[in-house]
């Protein structure tokens, strides 16, 4: 009577191990990419929300500001017909409340400290062709910004303003409404910059 031979296959072949490792690596890479994307999106959303809040803070501050002080400031810069406001203006005769002013234009929020290059405000006669044209000439020059880059959101906004401009009176005393543009630079990328618009009236 012949002996029965029992063959037993134990373990996996080298090919099966390589395939398993490849599948696991692909799965881990996908998980990593998804997690990285979520983390990045959370950072972008946090940056945009924070910058929007800062922009609204500056806009509300100026909308409720003393119109006569802004009018005097514009009169002092009548050759430009617009004024640029940053934290550097705090403590001057036009913004004498230094502490409040710095809290608006150089705030620290959620461990982010904003500088004079991060928050920039432009104030000009509402829908005034000459003023908006001069302001646009300033905005489209890269050297006027610290990183030598013209913020696209700001350029697009001032182009829209120019397209709807209807006034051209050279006398600022005839103007009763000023436009306010608040620009806040993103800490991530210029495409996430924030730009808000409002008006302040004499009455």
Secondary structure, 3 states (H helix, E strand, C coil): CCCCCCCCCCCCCHHHHHHHHHHHHHHHHHHHHHHHHHHHHHHHHHHHHHHHHHHHHHHHHHHCCCHHHHHHHHHHCCCCCEEEECHHHCCCCCCCCHHHHHHHHCCEECCEECCCCCEEEEEEECCEHHHHHHHHHHHCCHHHCCCCCCCHHHHHHHHHHHHCCCECCCCHHHCCEEEEEEEECCCCCHHHCEEEEEEEECC
